[in-house]
């Protein structure tokens, strides 16, 4: 009986550890810090690419993909909620 209780406790501990990891991953996916970091990285990469291919005003033009990424992260939750409410009943 003691052995059985110990196995159940170990199983619960494993589930709790997994839940913490999943909660952390979910928090990261929704964080403003993640969105800001990816916007900065997108801007830097786009700037370098546009500079090396000879685009005039490459810093200004690098804002286009950056703003596109930012707007997609802001609008997708709304679109997802609409889709879920419409298709999942």
C-alpha positions in Angstrom: 0.0 0.0 0.0 2.8 2.4 0.9 4.5 1.6 -2.4 1.3 2.4 -4.3 0.9 5.7 -2.6 4.5 6.6 -3.4 3.9 5.9 -7.1 0.8 8.0 -7.1 2.7 10.9 -5.4 5.5 10.6 -8.0 2.9 10.7 -10.8 1.3 13.8 -9.4 4.7 15.4 -9.0 5.5 14.7 -12.7 2.1 16.1 -13.7 2.7 19.3 -11.6 6.2 19.8 -13.2 4.8 19.3 -16.7 2.0 21.8 -15.9 4.5 24.4 -14.7 6.5 24.0 -17.9 3.3 24.3 -20.1 2.3 27.4 -18.1 5.7 29.0 -18.6 5.6 28.2 -22.4 2.1 29.7 -22.6 3.2 32.8 -20.7 6.2 33.3 -23.0 4.0 32.9 -26.1 1.7 35.7 -24.8 4.3 38.0 -23.4 4.9 41.5 -24.6 8.6 41.0 -24.1 8.6 38.2 -26.7 6.7 40.4 -29.2 9.0 43.3 -28.6 12.2 41.1 -28.9 11.0 39.6 -32.2 10.1 43.1 -33.6 13.6 44.3 -32.8 15.2 41.2 -34.4 13.0 41.5 -37.4 13.9 45.2 -37.8 17.7 44.5 -37.5 17.6 41.6 -40.0 15.4 43.5 -42.5 17.7 46.5 -42.2 20.8 44.5 -42.9 19.2 42.7 -45.9 17.9 45.9 -47.3 21.2 47.7 -46.8 23.1 44.9 -48.6 20.7 44.7 -51.6 21.0 48.5 -52.0 17.5 49.7 -50.9 17.3 53.4 -50.4 16.2 54.5 -46.9 16.7 50.9 -45.7 16.0 51.8 -42.1 12.6 53.3 -43.0 11.8 50.4 -45.3 12.7 47.8 -42.6 9.8 49.1 -40.6 7.4 47.5 -43.1 8.1 43.8 -42.2 8.4 44.8 -38.6 5.0 46.5 -38.5 3.6 43.5 -40.4 4.8 41.1 -37.7 3.6 43.3 -34.9 0.1 43.8 -36.4 -0.2 40.0 -37.0 0.6 39.3 -33.4 -2.0 41.8 -32.3 -4.8 40.7 -34.6 -4.4 36.9 -34.5 -5.9 36.4 -31.0 -9.0 38.3 -32.2 -9.2 36.2 -35.3 -8.6 33.0 -33.3 -11.4 33.8 -30.8 -13.8 34.5 -33.7 -12.9 31.2 -35.4 -13.2 29.2 -32.2 -16.5 30.7 -31.3 -17.8 30.1 -34.8 -16.5 26.5 -35.4 -16.2 24.9 -32.0 -19.5 24.4 -30.3 
